[in-house]
Amino acid sequence: MQEFLLIFRRENTGPQTVLSPEQLQAMMKPWQDWIGSIAAQNKLVTAGNRLAHEGNVIRPNNVITNGPYVETKEAVGGYTIIKAASLEEATELSKGCPILAVGGNVEVRTIIPM
């Protein structure tokens, strides 16, 4: 089995909106179900985390810019690590990701051990 990084992206909508507990629960339920289905197959390595909108990017010559992807419309919203026999299997597992239902996308990348 290989490990794969799933990177969740969607349109950068600016500052995060504060959700009510009910809205947060409704949003999280599909994610919990999807991650749970991967875990039930013993293919979950790291459940991952959401990422805040703010951050810094360090470029050559110690140039620091605000925000991770200021120049693009898309922003990385989170990640998880799974294990699968192949890139094709990891891609298939990614097809159930809830971010796809809201116009986002999942990038699937093979992790190469150092």
Secondary structure, 3 states (H helix, E strand, C coil): CEEEEEEEEEECCCCCCCCCHHHHHHHHHHHHHHHHHHHHCCCEEEEEEECCCCCEEEEHHHEEEECCCCCCCEEEEEEEEEEECCHHHHHHHHCCCHHHHHCCEEEEEECCCC
